[in-house]
């Protein structure tokens, strides 16, 4: 049965499994929508130009569904977080995410990539405009990634109200380090049952360590997606075992430098002959990798709320030919109830 977001339970109590604050990884959601609905659009009769709409439709549909599934009916603060750049991490490591700049030499593939980005950015601008006219809350921290805005807001809201139930809606595993008893990460799927909720237990099941050690794990294992080096030959499994036994990267480095790195993992003895000298000699690289992987939680930030204008939202949906999402549902996201 579909949840009516305006209904509380019979006693007016908060519903179990719902959240008082939902923080949306806007950049992740937009890329996910673009991948799922790329190619949708229409020809503008006045300009005869192609107007892409797939990412806009997918983004709005997923944002509304998330609110319907997970928002506390009695009131839920809903905030979209966006990229503010990665300049701060690139100051630490210029090659951070440098692997994403590699281009396919095939001219046809380059053209496809350029067209994809053109459509993505045009629809991203449209979403930014909708944020203003629908009265949504948004946050972007200059020089820092959306992950850091999400982590900072989650920490701030939790510190302000320790009982607040907070969800970070993102498929990025880096966010798992922010999980606490009251802060969960939800990776979107197809339907409420398809959404994956990561609490502390689920994070440990996935990584082999508790949330507070996820950044340390990446310090040892690295992250190829973000071009974080880590220690060559030390995968996430070995990193988890090391941290389980030694607690921190610093302690593991100290043990390795003393030649004391020992133990077993899945019935196998440590790769002591290869891992110990690598960890012992990679102190600077390990600590740098850990720092790069650490989500910032105490940045200065500002949450901006747009001015709700129902007629402008109607015009937006009409122009982009989106008929399956009532404009009132978009206004819910700004009202938070």
ABEGO torsion letter per residue (X at the ends): XBBBAABBBAAGBBBBGBBABBBBBAAAAAAAAAAAABGBEBBBAAAGBBBBAAAAAAAAAAAAAAAAAABBAAEBBBBBBBBAEAAAAAAABAABGAAAABBBABAAAAAAAAAAAAAAAAAAAAAAAAAAAAGBBBBBBBGBBAAAAAAAAAAAAAAABAABBBBBBBABAAAAAABBAABBBBBBBBEAAABBBBBAAAAAAAAGBBAAAAAAAAAAAEBAAAGBAEBBGBBAAAAAAAAAAAGBAAAAAAAAAAGABBEBBGGBBBBAAAAAAAAAAAAAAAAAAAAAABBBAABBBBBBBBBBBAAAAAAAAAAAGBAABBAAAAAAAAAGX
